Amino acid sequence: VWDAASLIESASVDVGTGTRSVAFNYDGTQIVSGHTAQDGLIMLWDAVSLTELASAITGSYGAGVSSVAFSSDGTKVALGDGNGDVQVWDAASLTDLNTVNVGSALRSVDFNGDGTKLVSGDNGRAVKLWDAETLGELATAYVGSWVVTVAFSSDGTKVVSADQSGAIKVWNEATLSERASGNAGGWVTTVAISGDGTKVVS
């Protein structure tokens, strides 16, 4: 954990395995982390002291956790893993609430602003929209290469994705119909949309 103003390290911990993804909860008091351990490991931390609050094995046998995200109210954690599972967990107890398999390794997951929907990106070239409660599939769009990263706009009306070829796309959230596209000229590992929804950074 780093101080955002000075970028001085304030706390650290060695978990003994690689860390692929981290996320704060809505009020910045907790952190969830997803790890490369072959059985799948997620851990919940106090954001100030990095004291471990809980941990769980996700069942990602032979593949690690690729991506984690907190819902906006901090009650749920979503994850995607190398086996193609999208999972939603109770954040307080770290118990699995729901799981669906997309048939291809997951690269990225994100909740929308009110925590009612999830978006995922996978190696099957698919951007998928899910009901966060039931994990029922709401919409799917396909791109030309592995989907490496996905993100919602803060108002939940847009989804942005980037793939292995460098293609960046903005989608209408409700239908995953394409709104705009561009290309970064190489593999993009992460994207985000500004708070007012007018800019994408990659």
Buried (B, 14 or more C-beta within 10 A) or exposed (E): BEEEEEEEEEEEEEBEEEBBBEBBBEEEEBBBBBBBBEBBBBBBBBBEEBEEBBBBEBEBEEBBBBBBBBBBEBEBBBBBBBBBBBBBBEBBEBEBBBBBEBEBBBBBBBBBBEBBBBBBBBBBBBBBBBEBBEBEBBBBBEBEBBBBBBBBBBBBBBBBBBBBBBBBBBBBBEEBEBEEEEEEEEEBEEBBBEEEBEEBEB
